[in-house]
């Protein structure tokens, strides 16, 4: 039994290194899983009554914060309620009586549809191949850089208002129309052709704006997830391979140290190999390529010749001992063969597990590569769509320019025709004015002649009246002189005419003699 005492120590050492390899492998796979993980939408904050209708469901269910949102989920906020959705480093904040549908979240794309109400988008760090889009009934909004934006949809009026507090964005219409919006600009559109509506010069800051400022720009509880990129995945695989090589080097050093101690290289007892074979795959399972070192099975150091040499000295029955030794040797060979068979079976199982793990890693790398190719294809499609949209816009601008030129030519022709008509009408008016002026001149001359005649007649009548007055005055003077002469000729008659008549007599009072009252 003394020969088998070193075995548990070696097994315990192998278990320790196997556990260390499994832990490193688990950490490496965990880091790889973190690299491959995609960002998800999350209901980060809710105030009041907020409801969610999952995809394909027609009933609304009240929810609380920290609810994960899948593609196709709809979110509704009642009157006086507000909510905040987080996707990576981007936040979508909803005002009361607003409805939002999650179209796509992850793989560098964040697309949300606003059916009605008001939302504010806070775009954090925006990569070159990342898109943040908001769809409305009238237009499609796409952020070009990090910033703060607000979109209001009036379902009754059928209008959509876009306000850019910071950053830059582009708006797309139904037929490829596009409008660039810079920081500080605000536009209102009333149809799907990006027709602008009249808006007041200033807008009143409401409670939703104050709430947005209070919430902050970038959400703190949802850190940005790293984008899936083939280079990052390849780097993780390189680190994993480096860890594998380091552990393999440690295993080789341990095997060299074990080989340097021949006194501990003893045959494996019959009861020991089965537990070693049974426990090794369980330890190695977390790490496919970093398996624990196999139990070192060393053949006996050629003890048979020593037994043959020492046998004549120890026993007097060589045939019996030779038979017993042959049996022991055959049993030992059977045990060694069984151990080698078990070791080979364990190696085969371990190779199968390693192959399965390698296949799984290859599938993961293929999936990551496929996702990167799909992302690249999506970026190419987006670039092609943008190029087609720009070409369509250029063609439309050219067509509009042609229409504007034709309209200007038509307007110039109309203006020339109107000018000619006005010139003809002005000439006619001048001729008519000349005729009227000649007629008025004749009339004026006739009126002046008539007035002159009237003045002359009036002057004649005045002179006649003065002459008659003079004649009457002279006649009166002659009559006065004649009367004076006649009076002078008859003074007595004149005196009689000038004599004062006596005054009337009044009755006198009694006792007083009558007297004449002068």
C-alpha positions in Angstrom: 0.0 0.0 0.0 3.0 2.3 0.5 3.6 2.3 -3.3 0.2 3.8 -4.0 0.3 6.7 -1.6 1.5 9.4 -4.1 -1.4 8.8 -6.4 -4.0 10.9 -4.5 -1.6 13.9 -4.4 -1.1 13.8 -8.1 -4.8 13.4 -8.7 -5.5 16.4 -6.4 -3.0 18.5 -8.2 -4.6 17.6 -11.6 -8.0 18.4 -10.2 -6.7 21.9 -9.1 -5.2 22.7 -12.5 -8.3 21.3 -14.3 -10.5 23.5 -12.2 -8.3 26.5 -13.0 -8.4 25.7 -16.7 -12.2 25.3 -16.5 -12.5 28.7 -14.7 -10.3 30.4 -17.3 -12.2 28.7 -20.1 -15.6 29.8 -18.6 -14.3 33.3 -18.2 -13.1 33.4 -21.8 -16.4 32.0 -23.1 -18.3 34.5 -20.8 -16.3 37.4 -22.3 -16.9 36.0 -25.8 -20.6 35.8 -25.0 -20.5 39.4 -23.8 -18.9 40.4 -27.0 -21.5 38.6 -29.2 -24.4 39.8 -27.0 -26.7 42.4 -28.7 -28.3 45.4 -27.1 -32.0 45.2 -26.1 -34.8 47.8 -25.6 -35.8 48.4 -22.0 -38.6 50.3 -20.3 -36.2 52.3 -18.0 -38.6 54.7 -16.3 -42.4 55.1 -16.0 -44.6 57.7 -14.3 -48.3 57.2 -14.0 -50.2 54.6 -16.1 -48.1 52.9 -18.8 -49.4 49.9 -20.8 -47.8 47.5 -23.2 -49.4 45.4 -25.9 -47.0 42.5 -27.0 -46.7 41.7 -30.7 -49.8 40.0 -32.0 -51.9 40.8 -28.9 -54.8 43.2 -28.9 -55.0 43.8 -25.1 -53.0 46.4 -23.2 -51.3 45.3 -20.0 -50.1 47.7 -17.3 -46.3 47.4 -16.8 -43.7 48.6 -14.4 -40.1 49.8 -15.1 -37.3 47.3 -16.1 -39.5 45.6 -18.6 -37.7 44.3 -21.7 -39.3 45.2 -25.0 -39.3 42.9 -28.1 -39.7 43.7 -31.7 -43.4 44.6 -32.5 -44.3 45.6 -28.9 -46.5 48.7 -28.5 -46.2 51.2 -25.6 -49.0 53.6 -24.5 -49.0 56.4 -21.9 -52.2 57.7 -20.4 -53.0 61.4 -19.8 -50.5 62.9 -17.4 -48.2 59.8 -17.7 -44.7 59.6 -19.1 -42.2 56.8 -19.9 -38.6 56.4 -21.0 -37.3 53.7 -23.3 -33.6 52.9 -23.5 -31.8 51.1 -26.3 -28.0 51.2 -25.8 -26.9 54.8 -25.4 -30.1 56.2 -26.9 -33.2 57.2 -24.9 -36.8 57.7 -26.2 -39.0 59.7 -23.8 -42.8 59.7 -24.2 -45.3 62.3 -23.2 -48.8 61.6 -22.0 -51.3 60.1 -24.5 -48.5 58.9 -26.8 -48.3 55.5 -28.6 -45.0 54.0 -29.8 -44.2 50.7 -31.6 -40.7 49.1 -31.3 -39.8 48.2 -34.9 -36.1 47.1 -34.5 -33.5 47.2 -31.7 -30.0 45.8 -32.0 -27.4 45.1 -34.6 -26.6 48.8 -35.0 -30.2 49.8 -35.8 -32.8 51.4 -33.6 -36.2 52.0 -35.3 -39.3 53.2 -33.5 -42.7 54.2 -34.9 -44.6 57.2 -33.3 -48.4 56.7 -34.0 -49.6 59.7 -32.0 -48.4 62.1 -29.2 -45.0 63.5 -28.5 -41.6 61.9 -28.0 -38.1 63.2 -27.3 -35.0 61.3 -28.6 -31.7 61.7 -26.8 -29.1 60.1 -29.2 -25.8 59.2 -27.5 -22.6 58.1 -29.2 -23.6 57.3 -32.9 -21.3 55.0 -34.9 -20.8 55.5 -38.6 -22.8 52.4 -39.5 -25.5 52.9 -36.8 -29.0 54.2 -37.6 -31.5 55.8 -35.3 -34.9 56.3 -37.0 -38.3 57.4 -35.9 -41.3 56.7 -38.2 -44.4 58.9 -38.2 -47.6 59.0 -40.3 -46.1 61.8 -42.5 -42.4 61.3 -42.6 -39.3 59.3 -41.5 -36.8 60.8 -39.1 -33.1 59.8 -39.1 -30.5 61.2 -36.7 -27.1 62.0 -38.3 -25.2 62.7 -35.1 -25.6 62.7 -31.4 -28.0 65.3 -30.1 -31.5 66.0 -28.7 -34.6 65.9 -30.8 -38.4 66.2 -30.3 -41.2 65.0 -32.6 -44.9 65.8 -32.2 -47.7 64.0 -34.1 -51.1 65.7 -34.2 -53.5 62.9 -35.3 -56.5 65.3 -35.6 -54.7 67.9 -37.7 -52.7 65.4 -39.6 -49.4 67.2 -39.0 -45.9 66.3 -37.7 -43.6 68.8 -36.1 -39.8 68.1 -35.8 -37.6 70.2 -33.5 -33.8 69.9 -33.2 -32.4 71.2 -30.0 -28.9 69.8 -30.7 -27.3 67.8 -33.5 -28.4 67.3 -37.1 -31.0 65.1 -38.8 -32.6 64.3 -42.2 -36.3 63.8 -43.0 -37.6 61.6 -45.8 -40.9 61.8 -47.6 -43.1 59.2 -49.3 -41.5 59.6 -52.8 -37.9 60.1 -51.8 -38.1 63.7 -50.8 -35.5 64.7 -48.1 -35.1 67.8 -45.9 -32.0 68.5 -43.8 -32.6 69.9 -40.3 -29.8 71.5 -38.3 -29.6 72.5 -34.7 -32.1 75.2 -33.6 -34.5 74.6 -36.5 -38.1 73.5 -36.3 -40.5 72.5 -39.1 -44.1 71.4 -39.4 -45.3 69.2 -42.2 -48.9 68.5 -43.2 -48.6 65.6 -45.7 -46.2 62.9 -46.9 -44.6 65.1 -49.5 -42.8 67.2 -46.9 -45.0 70.2 -47.5 -44.3 72.7 -44.8 -47.1 74.3 -42.9 -47.0 77.8 -41.4 -45.7 77.9 -37.9 -45.3 80.7 -35.3 -41.9 82.2 -34.8 -41.7 81.1 -31.2 -43.1 78.2 -29.3 -44.0 78.0 -25.6 -41.9 75.6 -23.4 -44.3 73.1 -21.9 -44.0 70.7 -18.9 -42.7 67.9 -21.2 -39.6 70.0 -22.0 -39.0 70.6 -18.3 -39.3 66.9 -17.6 -36.9 66.1 -20.5 -34.3 68.5 -19.0 -34.8 67.0 -15.5 -34.3 63.4 -16.8 -31.0 64.3 -18.4 -29.5 63.6 -21.8 -28.0 60.1 -21.7 -29.5 57.3 -19.5 -27.4 56.2 -16.6 -28.9 52.7 -15.9 -28.4 51.2 -19.4 -24.7 51.3 -20.5 -24.0 51.2 -24.2 -23.4 47.6 -25.5 -20.4 47.1 -27.7 -21.2 46.6 -31.4 -20.7 43.2 -32.9 -17.7 43.4 -35.1 -15.6 40.5 -36.7 -12.3 42.0 -35.5 -13.6 42.0 -31.8 -14.7 38.4 -32.1 -11.3 37.4 -33.7 -9.5 39.2 -30.9 -11.5 37.3 -28.3 -10.6 34.0 -30.1 -6.9 34.9 -30.1 -7.0 35.6 -26.4 -8.7 32.2 -25.9 -6.1 30.4 -27.9 -3.3 32.2 -26.0 -4.9 31.0 -22.7 -5.1 27.5 -24.2 -1.4 27.5 -25.1 -0.4 28.8 -21.6 -2.4 26.0 -19.9 -0.9 23.4 -22.3 2.6 24.7 -21.4 1.8 24.4 -17.7 0.6 20.8 -18.2 3.8 19.9 -20.1 5.9 21.3 -17.2 3.8 19.3 -14.7 4.3 16.2 -16.8 8.1 16.8 -16.9 8.2 17.3 -13.2 6.2 14.1 -12.7 8.5 12.1 -15.1 11.6 13.4 -13.1 10.4 11.4 -10.1 10.7 7.7 -11.1 9.9 6.5 -7.6 6.4 7.7 -8.0 5.9 6.1 -11.4 4.1 2.9 -10.1 1.5 0.7 -11.7 -2.0 1.8 -11.4 -4.0 -0.5 -9.1 -7.1 -2.3 -10.6 -9.6 -0.2 -8.6 -8.2 3.2 -9.5 -8.5 3.6 -13.3 -12.3 3.4 -13.4 -12.8 6.5 -11.1 -10.2 8.4 -13.1 -11.8 7.6 -16.4 -15.3 8.6 -15.0 -14.2 11.9 -13.5 -12.0 13.3 -16.1 -14.7 14.2 -18.8 -16.8 15.9 -16.1 -13.8 18.2 -15.1 -12.8 19.0 -18.7 -16.4 19.7 -20.0 -16.4 23.5 -19.4 -13.2 24.0 -21.4 -13.0 21.9 -24.6 -9.3 22.3 -25.4 -7.9 22.8 -21.8 -8.3 19.3 -20.4 -6.7 18.2 -17.2 -3.6 16.0 -17.6 -4.4 12.3 -18.0 -3.3 10.0 -15.2 0.2 8.9 -16.0 0.3 5.1 -16.4 3.8 3.8 -16.3 4.7 0.2 -16.9 6.6 -1.6 -14.1 10.3 -1.1 -14.3 11.0 -4.5 -15.8 10.6 -6.4 -12.6 10.2 -9.8 -14.4 13.9 -10.4 -14.9 14.5 -9.6 -11.2 11.8 -12.0 -10.2 13.4 -14.7 -12.5 16.8 -14.1 -11.0 15.6 -14.0 -7.4 13.1 -16.9 -7.7 15.6 -19.7 -7.2 16.9 -18.0 -4.0 13.4 -17.4 -2.6 11.6 -20.7 -3.4 12.4 -24.4 -4.0 9.5 -24.9 -6.4 10.4 -23.0 -9.6 7.6 -24.5 -11.7 4.8 -23.4 -9.3 6.3 -20.0 -8.9 6.8 -19.6 -12.6 3.2 -20.5 -13.2 2.1 -18.1 -10.5 4.3 -15.4 -11.9 3.0 -16.0 -15.4 -0.6 -15.7 -14.0 0.3 -12.5 -12.3 2.0 -11.2 -15.4 -1.0 -12.1 -17.5 -3.3 -10.4 -15.0 -1.1 -7.3 -14.9 -1.1 -7.2 -18.7 -4.9 -7.5 -18.7 -5.1 -4.7 -16.2 -2.7 -2.6 -18.3 -4.7 -3.4 -21.4 -7.9 -2.5 -19.7 -6.4 0.7 -18.5 -5.1 1.5 -21.9 -8.5 0.7 -23.4 -10.2 2.9 -20.9 -7.7 5.6 -21.5 -8.3 5.3 -25.3 -12.0 5.5 -24.8 -11.7 8.5 -22.6 -9.4 10.1 -25.1 -11.9 9.3 -27.9 -14.7 10.9 -25.8 -12.6 13.9 -25.0 -11.7 14.3 -28.7 -15.4 14.0 -29.6 -16.2 16.7 -27.0 -13.4 18.9 -28.2 -14.6 18.4 -31.8 -18.1 19.4 -30.8 -16.8 22.5 -29.0 -14.7 23.4 -32.0 -17.7 22.9 -34.2 -19.8 25.1 -31.9 -17.1 27.8 -31.9 -16.9 27.6 -35.7 -20.7 28.0 -35.8 -20.5 31.0 -33.5 -17.7 32.5 -35.6 -19.7 31.7 -38.8 -22.8 33.3 -37.3 -20.8 36.4 -36.2 -19.3 36.6 -39.7 -22.7 36.2 -41.2 -24.1 38.9 -39.0 -21.2 41.2 -39.9 -21.8 40.4 -43.6 -25.5 41.1 -43.2 -24.7 44.3 -41.5 -22.3 45.2 -44.2 -24.9 44.3 -46.8 -27.4 46.4 -44.9 -25.0 49.3 -44.9 -24.4 48.8 -48.6 -28.2 48.7 -49.2 -28.6 51.8 -47.1 -25.8 53.5 -49.1 -27.4 52.4 -52.4 -30.8 53.6 -51.2 -29.3 56.9 -50.2 -27.6 57.1 -53.6 -30.8 56.3 -55.4 -32.7 58.8 -53.2 -30.1 61.4 -54.0 -30.3 60.5 -57.7 -34.1 60.6 -57.5 -33.9 63.9 -55.7 -31.5 65.3 -58.4 -33.9 64.1 -61.1 -36.8 65.6 -59.3 -34.9 68.9 -58.8 -34.1 68.9 -62.5 -37.7 68.3 -63.4 -38.8 71.0 -60.9 -36.2 73.3 -62.5 -37.5 72.6 -65.9 -41.1 73.2 -64.7 -40.0 76.4 -63.0 -38.2 77.5 -66.3 -41.3 76.7 -68.3 -43.5 78.5 -65.8 -41.2 81.5 -65.9 -41.3 81.5 -69.7 -45.0 81.3 -69.6 -45.2 84.0 -67.1 -42.9 86.2 -69.2 -45.1 85.6 -72.3 -48.2 86.4 -70.2 -46.5 89.5 -68.9 -45.6 90.6 -72.5 -49.2 89.9 -73.6 -50.5 91.9 -70.6 -48.0 94.7 -71.3 -49.1 94.9 -74.9 -52.8 94.9 -73.8 -52.0 97.6 -71.3 -50.2 99.6 -73.9 -53.1 99.4 -76.3 -55.5 100.2 -73.5 -53.4 103.1 -72.5 -53.3 104.4 -76.0 -57.0 104.1 -76.2 -57.4 105.8 -72.9 -55.1 108.6 -74.1 -57.1 109.0 -77.3 -60.3 109.0 -75.4 -58.8 111.5 -72.9 -57.7 113.7 -75.9 -61.2 113.6 -77.3 -62.7 114.3 -74.0 -60.3 117.1 -73.5 -61.2 118.7 -76.9 -64.9 118.3 -76.1 -64.3 119.8 -72.7 -62.3 122.6 -74.2 -65.2 123.5 -76.5 -67.6 123.3 -73.7 -65.4 125.4 -71.5 -65.1 128.0 -74.2 -68.8 128.0 -74.7 -69.3 128.3 -71.0 -66.8 131.1 -70.8 -68.6 132.9 -73.7 -71.9 132.4 -72.0 -70.5 133.7 -68.7 -69.0 136.7 -70.4 -72.3 137.4 -72.0 -74.1 137.1 -68.7 -71.5 139.4 -67.1 -72.0 141.9 -69.8 -75.8 141.7 -69.5 -75.6 142.0 -65.8 -73.3 145.0 -66.2 -75.7 146.5 -68.6 -78.6 145.9 -66.2 -76.6 147.4 -63.4 -75.8 150.5 -65.4 -79.5 150.8 -66.5 -80.5 150.5 -62.8 -78.0 153.2 -61.8 -79.2 155.4 -64.6 -82.8 155.0 -63.5 -81.9 155.7 -59.9 -80.0 158.8 -61.0 -83.0 159.9 -63.1 -85.3 159.2 -60.1 -83.0 161.2 -57.8 -82.9 164.1 -60.2 -86.6 164.0 -60.6 -87.2 164.0 -56.9 -84.7 166.9 -56.5 -86.6 168.7 -59.2 -89.9 168.0 -57.4 -88.5 169.2 -54.1 -87.2 172.4 -55.6 -90.5 173.0 -57.3 -92.3 172.4 -54.0 -90.0 174.8 -52.2 -90.6 177.3 -54.9 -94.3 176.9 -54.6 -94.2 177.2 -50.8 -92.3 180.4 -51.1 -94.8 181.8 -53.5 -97.7 181.0 -51.0 -96.5 181.8 -47.5 -99.9 182.2 -46.0 -101.0 178.8 -47.1 -97.7 177.6 -45.8 -98.3 179.2 -42.5 -101.7 177.7 -42.3 -100.3 174.4 -43.0 -97.7 175.0 -40.3 -100.2 176.4 -37.6 -100.5 174.4 -34.4 -103.8 173.0 -33.7 -105.4 173.8 -30.2 -105.1 171.3 -27.5 -108.3 169.6 -26.3 -110.1 171.0 -23.2 -110.3 168.7 -20.1 -113.0 169.1 -17.3 -111.6 171.1 -14.3 -112.1 169.9 -10.8 -114.9 171.5 -8.7 -114.1 174.8 -7.0 -111.4 175.6 -9.4 -112.1 178.0 -12.3 -111.6 176.7 -15.7 -108.3 177.5 -17.4 -106.7 176.6 -20.6 -104.1 173.8 -20.5 -101.2 174.6 -22.7 
